[in-house]
Amino acid sequence: MSDQPDGSANLLADLRQLEDLIEQIDAALSAQREQLRGHRLAMPSSVLTSFRQLQAEFQLLEIEALAEQTELRQLRALGEMAVRMTNSLDADIVLAETMELVILLTQAERGYIILAQQDSDEYDFRVSSESGLLGLSNPDGSPPQISMSVVNQVISSGEPLLADNAYQDERWSGSQSIVNFTLRSVLCVPLRFRNESIGAVYVDNRLLAGIFTERELTLLVAFANVAAVAINNARMYSRAEQILAEITRVKELMDNIFSSVGSAIIAIDSNDLVHTFNRAAGDILNLSPASVLGHKLQRVLKEAALQLGEELRLVKEDDADHTLDLLAELPGRGPVALSLSLSPLKDRSQTTQGVTLVMDDVTHLHEHESTINAMKRILPEGMVEKINEIANIEMGGMRREVSCLFADVRPWSTLPDTAPSETLRILNQYQAIATSCIHDTGGIIDKYMGNEVMALFNTQLNPDARHARQAVECGLLMRDRFLQLYSELGIKPDPHYYIIGIYSGVATLGNVGSFRRREFTALGHSINTAKRIQENARRGSITIGQPTLDLILAHSDQPPFDYTPRAPIYGKGLSTGMNAYEVQRSA
């Protein structure tokens, strides 16, 4: 605190000079009175009366001047405290320093700033200052020994309290703390901010009574008002620091997520200006964030933006998510396939402020799907779907019980004498029906041979214990659909065109060819026999061998079709014929 200004010092000096002069006059009058008594004379009583009145008035003037000087000193100190508290964000240090000054100005022995806890009934002794005359009241760190009755009343009522002799004050006769601690002078004022009590400033003196007056009360109220603002500012600053730290942490986390996620994330505002562009977006689009942020999305995506325009408009208008797959030409990358998910970008009030685009580069998948689709037009679908399993099958193959179906969908002799292209069109028409029947009954196509097709059931790729029945169901389904085709074409072939042969037995299945080019197929006696049955069957028939019928009967006493024995079939190099049966749907 600064020294007294010159005006205050001069006033006090003048008062001291006047006091000395009055004492000199008093001494002179006393001497004059004694001299007059020696001459049997008396000093006029009016002179002494006037002088005594002057002395009394001077004493009152001196008391008032000293009081005003004290109040002025307190106000100046309060002003300095206010400046220090409001200019500092570390309120604890400033409040501790200023509390010492308050104790000095009020002649208190102890002073505390007590804050109410928001989540409990306990109090936080934020600042403690003691004169040290009686030693520390809480050397073990426990709460100071003060009257909590006074503190509770002041905080709850929001009104200051002054007790010039609390120990004998009837208002506190029931307060055990005041009696136990022998408190004399007590002064407590609330800390209020925006009409809410957040704590209290408490000072007391355990030695002297009556040292606190309305002047000290006014000083402490003013101090409490400034302290409340300083404490609130410190709290706000602390909360701001916490919020900033949390925002920084979340931003760093989001940056890490954005930089780690494999999908491109692009956010645009209502004007289509890019304000978020993660690392994956830069990798996919071959662009740097610095060249993109703040620019129009149309400039960033170029050709792709033309395809996105309508989707962006719908997302904003419908306030709903949209997905989109597109092919685009990107600078530095060429043709790419992109999968996009577009979502409304909303603020805290759920108002749409733009669009978020999550983009994945699916060029590799697109190329893979294109390759698979091309393979499906050439290879059996079962082989395509399990291409990895086929690749892992050893070249030597493995022996396995299967059912093999050979179908002549349209014998060459029944085809019209037309151009090869027309012949091929007709064959494809019939082969398409045969192919769908094989797929629908769980078979896989081994190969096409012009007007014929070979199908396998119960391979490593389509295992089924009821493979014999499935093969027969496939043949019956071919008959149904061929009859439907005849009806659509307006023809009535008699006999029907198809010739189907089926045989069940053990065959060797595996890859045939080389490391660079191979085919999955089946070899063995059962495969050859199925072909012999088909070659020796009559047109419009479905003929099966004895092992096929035996397998079906083993799973069912009554098969779901009718079968009729036919003449034995003699294969190449065989001296005895093979039992064979023609099958048809039950009537």
Secondary structure, DSSP 8 states (H G I E B T S, - for coil): -----HHHHHHHHHHHHHHHHHHHHHHHHHHHHHHHHHTT----HHHHHHHHHHHHHHHHHHHHHHHHHHHHHHHHHHHHHHHHHHH-S-HHHHHHHHHHHHHHHHT-SEEEEEEE-TTSS-EEEEEEEE-SSS--S-TTS------HHHHHHHHHH---EEETTGGG-GGGTT-HHHHHHT--EEEEEEEEETTEEEEEEEEEESS-SS---HHHHHHHHHHHHHHHHHHHHHHHHHHHHHHHHHHHHHHHHHHHHHHH-SSEEEEEETT-BEEEE-HHHHHHHT--GGGTTTSBHHHHHTHHHHHHHHHHHHHHHHTS-EEEEEEEEETTTEEEEEEEEEEEEE-TT--EEEEEEEEEE-HHHHHHHHHHHHHHTTS-HHHHHTHHHHHHS-TT-EEEEEEEEEEESS-GGGS-S--HHHHHHHHHHHHHHHHHHHHHTT-EEEEEETTEEEEEESSSSS--TTHHHHHHHHHHHHHHHHHHHHHHHT---SS-S-EEEEEEEEEEEEEEE-SSSEEEEEESHHHHHHHHHHHHS-TTEEEEEHHHHHHHHHH-SS-SEEEEEEEEE--TT-SS-EEEEEEEE--
